[in-house]
Amino acid sequence: MGFRSGRLRSTLLAVLVVGAVVVPLSAAARPETPAPAPARLAQVTAATLDDAYAANRANAAEAARMAERYGDRDRAAALRELAAPARRLLAFDGRGAGRAVEVFGDVARAGRIAVLVPGSDTSLDTYKRFRAGAVALHERLGRRAAVVAWLGYETPGTVSPEVLTSGRAQDAAPALRDFVRQLRGLNAHARVSLLCHSYGTVVCGSAAPGLAVSDLVLFGSPGTGAASAADLHTTARVWAGRGRGDWIADVPHARAGLFGTTVGFGTDPVSPGFGARVFAAGDGGHSDYLKPGSKALDSIARIVLGDPPEVTHA
């Protein structure tokens, strides 16, 4: 049975790889919308946060004007929203798929900070849906915590060869580590929780060793690339949750060598063998973890606040 199960996983992974390679090659590449280089900023401190926010808003506004002149109205509209006076952009880069790091709350004084790491198909063009989860979490946490929406890497497409390998995650890991260090420089006393969704859990798994965070929360995960929580080599408490309606449960949680590369991400983080604290995530689907009023949002917020939910197994 173990041999047949392994063959089945390898076959399913092969099918996924073929689909991921063929579909993108059948479509024309999208031209890149022009944008300015990121604002040049000195090291950001608590005293210069407002200046950094203003500089990044101005850069986003210029990127919106360039996108409008280029004829990309959808990108221009998304960038104008990011450039609005109330937005707190700790980092911004409008080139390519784009990067944005947005703050909700007082990140320099908060006792607790939650950093959201998104999964596949998150870019400046789809940023609004990622931001909606950050807003919902911040509203649930209240003034006791700050939330950071960290779109600090180029996410893979859901249907792409990259989504099946750890390449994008390994590229992103140094940037995530640097960002956590930057947060510590802004606020040395805060308890930081890293909240990782879907492919974002692979990013967090790659960045985890030595990362100065209190909690590592994995939800909707295809796997982290590690066989167990212990193999993440982190001192953080490791949590995992999956909604009963999440299709990720049907994705093979395995790793296999195919076409000269390793695809898949190994052990399911909600399985007893992984060793994470598994929290209740309700009935929601893959995109519902931070939905207002959901069981998953409540569980995640309680972890951030230090009032952890009951675990089903650990």
N, C-alpha and C positions, 0 to 999 in steps of 0.2 A: 504493500500500500504506500509506503514511504517513497519507493522508486517511482511508482505510477504518479504519485502526487507531485514529485519533483519534475517528471517529464511534462505533466500538465502545466505546471507553472512556467517552465521554459517555453513551451509552445505558445501559451498566452502572451508571454513577454515578446516572443518573436512576432506574433501578429500585431502587437502594439507598435513595435519598432517599424515594421513595414508600413503600417498605416501612418505613422508619424512622419516617415520620410517621404512617402509618395504624395500625400495631400499637399504639403507646402510646396513641393516642386511643381505641382500642377497649377499653381497660382502665380500670377505676376508679382514681383517684389514691389512693395509700396515705396514711392519716392520719399526721401526724407525731407520733412518740413524744416526750413531754415530757422535758426535760433541763435541768439548771442551766446558767447562763452559765459560761464557762471560769474557772478559778482566776485571780485577779489576782496577777500576779507582777512583781517588779522585773526588770530586766535580769539574765538568768541568766549567772553566771560559773562558772569551775571550782570556786570555793569554795562556791557555792550550788547546785550541781547536785543534791545529795541532797535539799535542801529542795524544789527544783522537782519532782523525781520524786515525793516524798511528797505534795505539794499536788495534783499531777495524778492520782495514785492515789486520793486522797480524793475528788476531783471525779468520777472514774469510778465510785467506789463509790456516791456520791449519785445519779448518773445511773442506775445499776443499780437502786437502790431505787425511783426514780421510774418507771422502765420496768416494774418488777414491779407496782407499784400500778396502773399504767395497763393492765396485762394483756398487755404485750408480753414474753412469757417468753423468746423467742429473743434479743431485744436485751438483756434483763436478764442472760441467761447469758453472752453475749459480753462485756458490760461488767464482770461479776464477774471474769472471767478477766483483763481488762485491769487491774483494781484489785488483783490479787494482790500480796503483799509484795515479790516478787522483780522485779516489772516496773519498767522504767526509762522512764517517759513524759516526754519532754522537752516535749511539748505534747499537749493533749487538749481536744476539744470534742464533747460528746455530742449536740448539737442536729442535727436533720435527718439527712442521711446520715452525718454525723460526720467528725471529723478526729482523727488520732492520729499522733504522731511518737515512735517507740520506738527506744531505743538498746540495742545489744548490744556489750558490751565497754567499755573505758575511753576514752570519746570525748575526754576532756581530755588524755590522755597518749599516745594511739596515734600511731604514725608514719604510718599510712595510715588513711583513713576512706572507706568506700564508702557512698554515699547511693542508696537504691533509690527510684525513682519509678514508681508503678504505672500500669496502664492502666485500661480501662473496667470498670465493674461492681465496683469496689473501694470498700467502705464499711465502717462498723463491723460491719455484719451479715455481711460476707464477709472481714473482716480476717484471720481465722485462716489462710486460704490464702496471703495476701500475707506474713504473718509467717513462715510455714513456709519460704518462700524465703529470707528474711533469716536465719533460724536456720541453714539449710543452708549458706549462704554464709559465715556467721561460723564455723561448725565447720570448713569447708574452709580458711579463712584462718588460723585459730588465733589466738593472742594477739598476733600481729603487727599486727593491724588491728581497727578498730571498724566496725560496720555500723549504719546508721541506716535504718529503714523509715519513709519520709516519705509518709504519707497526709495531705498538707497542702492538698488541693484537692478540690472536688466532681467526681468522675469522671463521665463520661457513661455512659449505659447502652449495652451492646453493640448493642441494637436501639433507636436513638433518633436524631432528627435531629442532635443535638449531636455524636455520634461521627463525623460526616462533615465537620465544620467545625472550625476552629481556635479557636472562641469560648471554650470552657472552658479551652483551653491558654493563651490570651492572658490570661484572668483569673487563671490559676494562676501565670504566670511571675513577677510581682512577689514573690509569697510565696516562691517557690523561690529567687529571688535574695536576698531578705532572710534566708532560712534559711542559705544558704551563707555570708553575711556573719556571721551569728550563730556558725556553726561556726568561722570564722576568729577570732572573738573568744574562743572557748573554747580553741582550739588553733591557734596561729598557724603552727606548724612542720609540721603534718600535710600529706601529699599527699592531696588529695581527688579521688575518682573519682565521677562521676555515672553511675549505671546505670539505663537507661531502657527500660521494656518497653511495647510496643504503643502505645496512645494516649499513654502517658507519654513516648514519643519526640517527640511533637508538643509536649508541655509543655517538654521540654528544648530542643527547637529554638527555641521562642519565647523561652526564658530565656537562651539561649547567649551572645548578644553581651556581651562584657565579664565573663562569669562566671569567677570565680577558681577554676577546677578544672584538674587536670592531664590527666584523661582523660574523654571523653564517649563512653559505650558504649551503642549502640542495638541492641536485639534484638527480633525479632518486630514490626518497624516497618511501618506503612502508609505511611510517608513522614514528613518533618519539617516540611513547608511550605517547605523550601528546595530549590533546584535542584541544589545541590552542597554538599559539606562547606565549601568556601570561603565560601559564602553564609551560613553560620552565624555568621561573624565571631567566631570563638573562637580563642584561642591553644592550647586543649586539643588533644591528639591525639584524632581522631575514629575510633571503631571501629564496625563493624556486623557482625551475625551473624544467620543465619536457619537454623533446623533444617529438615531435608529434609521433615519431616512437618507443617510449619506451614502452615495454611490461608491465612495472610496473603499467601503467594506468589500466590494466585489473585485477590486484590483488586486492582482497577486502580490502579496507581501513577501517578495523573494528577491534574490540577486542572481544574475546569471551572466556568463560571458557569451556575447553574441556579436558577430560581425566585428570582432577585434576590440570590443569595448565591453564594459560592465554596465548592465542595465538593471533597473530595479533598486530598491532601497532597504531590503532586508526585513527584519522582524517587525510585525505589527505593534506599534507602541501601546495599544490597549490590551494586548494579550498578556496573560499572567507571566509568561516567560520573559517579557521585556523588563518588568520590574518597576514600572512607573506607578505613581498613585493615580488611579483611574477615577475620574469624577463623572457625575451624571451630566449628560448633555442633551437629554430630552429626545423629542421625536423629529427634530429638524433635519434639513438636508445639508448639503455641502456648503452652501452659502448662508446658512442661518445661525451660525454660532454667536454672532454679535447682534442678532435681531432683538429689538426692544421687547422686553417682557418674556424672553425665552429662558428656559431652564439653563441652557449653556451659558448665556450671558451672566445670569445670576451666579453660577458656579465660578466662572472666570473672575468676576468682580470680587467675590469673596476671597479667592486666592490672593489677588492683588492687595486686598485690605488686611490680610493676615487673619481672616476669619474663615479658614478653609472649609469647603464642603466635605460631607462624608464620602469616603472612598469606597468603591465596590471591591477592589482588591489592590494590593501593593506588592 
